[in-house]
């Protein structure tokens, strides 16, 4: 198991930054320049390893291509490549003592067996996109960190540990592991803002810490709630068989019966059934929990006894085929656990949603963000806006929706409204800001609203448009990762020269810094959503799918959402153009001697500019490998009711 | 002295003494140290090393005892045939059992009367006799074989308590686990005192006598099986603690702390003694199992005498635990006493008090795991009735204690006082685990204790090191301390964040398990159709979670001051004066921090041991029915009935 190639590769990708951080301990003070280069090497190595993971991922898609689905240049991977299918295949291989698949990018290793916690990592289109974004942005913001002069060693160590935390969160497929990495990110961030931040940094740092910890307590409670559900009907059959075999081995009577029933399948099944009555499976496995969540949704939609009976029979039949028989009464008893009640699903969804919404951030949990951004040093703002906000969206997508689909579906209307508030409020608030960084921070809130809107538009009446929204949300996360990181960098560049961020005191920066002015205009237009640049694609897809959203009570709700969110683009354009005008245009003698953007700064911002253009022109570059898994994910949720 | 008692004493006293060996060794050391003190020649010998060696050795002895008590199981090879009484079971492999352990035999075919739970008597390495039926301990009820053995059979130890000194003390793996904890911890504290130089050579004999004496008292608390021993244990633990608190002789604050401690402690002892006399008088015995059973019997709980007695005893324990509202002594004492003493008091006396609390409350609560062994629902109903009251009472105390501790810690600037409030909060967290009244809850508390040992000791130790370096314990003097002594601050950070419960540190693993048992307990109570208890536990869970957020403020504030704020030198634009910690203190602090991190990532082995502890020990502890009980009359003292069988072999080989 140790030598499973993909386990090693993914583990390396997560922990290489930490290894570099530890090695930094042995640098003598005075060698700051070497420390920076060494940390940069660390982030570059991580990026290289993550691209190996990416290559393996593409190869996996190629090997499982479904030719029937090929069309319009978009690769449609086979369903076999979804995590759920890969997990089943891996479990099957393990039960048959086959060697582990080295190319399925799915690996598990037992960790805390007392609570059935595993070191369980894997990659699919959704997480792959986020991982690549992370490793790229960490390299770029390490380049942007060259200006940090204070306590370089501590800075680099915390920075690298933060990368481990982020990558671990994106790789985890075990809820507990996810939670651990989620919390690991807190402390480095606290110190990075608190030590290297601006004037009011301590307040901002503790506010950030407090908000996130508060949210994660709710996630922790939800995590416990899921764990104490017996999920044996939805666990991998191999896990179940192994558990039953354990019971039989401990119980001589059953063992004897099993030996006696050598070739008698019926008798064997009886032994198995007897053993299975003593088995309970509790799990943090996100895939098993997702299956359970889907079943819960289906179960709660079935109201009459006949349909419920049919549902139970289906499980019983399936388990009989899998070789771990059970009875209908037992299944029914398990289906009466609290997990399968609306209250539980509502409460747990809300807990998870609050936990993740704080990170996104979604109104009214957003107030930490402007403070944190304003006080954080430039590279940390890039990380914060570019990646950490995405973790919230990722968590909603990967955890809240699959495990509590019933509540997500029932609350879709409210989630949409929250998203709309985010979009509109964020845009207006951005317009009112005088502080350049605060403006960018509020624009992040507005743009992340599109992400939530894309996720939230779960069809209430049956049309199939949600996949656009979901893909748009994913695309928007990537695009926003690029454009917001670029915007914060651009703000950082002038802050380094002017030492203030007051929008009203800038003017005429274009004259002394034409190259810089040009690049920042590009990045700002990308954020604005100008067609041809990356911001447009995601927003467009989200608005399209929002148009089709309707609820039985408000059939035209989606149209209003779409119109409003499209109109908000005008407001966005307004504040961005106004900002450009205030900062770059005109002439100003005070700033005449400013040097233009340096080579190091160019190295940092040029990749972002290129990405902004390329992803705007060729969205397929990302969509072709990300879209299949997002669509499968949407399909799996949509199928529950039909 | 009647013949039975004489027989009992002569028959078992040697074996009992062997089981009691760690305490005897420590007592011997105390005498030795006092003798050394009398000889002027040895005045300048630092006795810390002797104390260190001895505590290390008794910790090893306890580990050895514990290994023998760990739950065993195996398969049955055969049993004796028809009409043989008592039934003799032959195990497939050497069983390693000892007399008087409770063994559950299952799945034997043919000779089916062999199935059940029995107190056993060992015949040889492979075979043992099944004596009294644990579920039905009427004297002479020894089962007869009903048929010849045909096939199958498993045996498993389900408990192994065994009374020492005529029932005054109990000898079980739970108690031994706590003893390992206590002695191991004392060894670490002794090592710490050697590193920090408190006490000096002259005072060393007094200091270590007091320290070891208190430890013996605490181990008696953890193994007490009689109300009188409970009282003696608490007093033995308290009296040296008073003196330890006032050990910094020249300091006024220290004397004040000691005085406060004595006054509060004396009051608590008095009230507790009153409670003991009430209960002992009410149930005609001080034998803990008898009392506990009496309390849990239906109807008795409505008796004001019983309620008062129980409340007073819990008050005494609450005082040792520093649970709100009996916590007033704690901040003053910790602030006044040396940090080393604070470390000792905060961990050891809490550990012992929690063990005692667990024994009493879980005994009264009756444990849902108990039900497998109980025949008939009547008993279950009676026991769960006590649970109805106990769960909310402990839960309320736990939540109030945690919340108060966390809120009060917020305003503190003295590090020791801040840590004192933090220990109050942590006592509350551990009580949350006990509030479930389940074996799993007790297991989680054991894990928490171990985690708490390292993180709290680490925090106090570093405070002591910082005091030695700078002469300050107040956080306002330690601005930007990380730039003067980075290692100590980083290690202190690890300890404080672990206390806060940030993964991947061991404090999170501990808190996670407390939350787990709370959720699980709530589910169990819902399943038992006791929704009010279920909701209580869920509310406790939520309170625990929110308290974690509250506690963020003050732990992080310490780090904030030390890391984020500018040093005085920096403000005045001077060169920062480096104050690195000496080598050995650095190693000590680093070792504790490394343990905290490693145990936080790889906590499975420890969790499996502690949870096993909870499961397999408590299963039997409250089964007082297996022990002979006086129904009426009789003096306070060992119960009447058949004398406990003298174990053939001592617990220690």
Interface residues (C-beta under 8 A of the other chain):
Chain A: X111 X112 X113 X114 X115 X179 X180 X183 X184 X186 X187 X190 X191 X194 X195 X201 X202 X205 X206 X209 X210 X213 X214 X217 X218 X220 X221 X224 X225 X227 X228 X250 X251 X252 X253 X256 X338
Chain B: X75 X107 X109 X151 X152 X153 X154 X497 X502 X503 X504 X508 X512 X515 X516 X519 X520 X523 X526 X541 X542 X545 X546 X548 X549 X552 X553 X556 X560 X563 X564 X565 X603 X604 X607 X608 X611
